[in-house]
Amino acid sequence: SKNDRKKKFSKNQRAFDDALRQFQDEYFAAVSVKYGHLRLGPRKRRKTKPEWHQEKVQARALKVALDESRRVRQAAAAEIVAANREIRIIRAEAIAAKNQAEADRKEAARIRMEAQALFDKANELVRQLNQWVAWSKKRALMIPKKLMTALSTAIHFTGPKP
């Protein structure tokens, strides 16, 4: 019947109007507010001219505040990016320093082992030399003074003087 069609039309029209109003609200929030625009005009809300001008001033102030907020957020984001870059550099340097320290520690251990081996070899030579000196004294052999002095100097021998 005619009433059913009217109800259906008005129901569809209401849904369309609501969807369009929602779209306009979203557009206003996403775009127009950034430029200091107002969503509704003065007649729609029955504003007087001074009230309307006051509202326009407030809208412009909101735009300025939003622009400043956006600028501050961008500056903060840039600072965060720079700080993160610095953190990555410091981490990389710390890892490199750690790896270098580990390599240095291994090299020091290797050198320490070589030095210990040389020290042990020198001690063995001194021990053998002392045995030879003792053996030669028993047999009344005398090591020439020049040779003994040269050997003492070469191996820092502090044993008996010839």
LINPE-V289911 format. One record per pair of residues at least 12 apart in sequence whose C-alpha atoms are under 7 Angstrom apart, sorted by the first residue. I is the first residue (numbers start at 0). GAP is how many residues later the second one is. D is the distance in whole Angstrom. If there is no record, write none. Layout:
i:gap:d
I:GAP:D
I:GAP:D
This chain:
i:gap:d
32:30:7
33:29:5
33:32:7
34:28:6
35:23:5
35:24:5
35:26:7
35:27:5
36:22:6
37:21:7
144:17:6
147:14:7
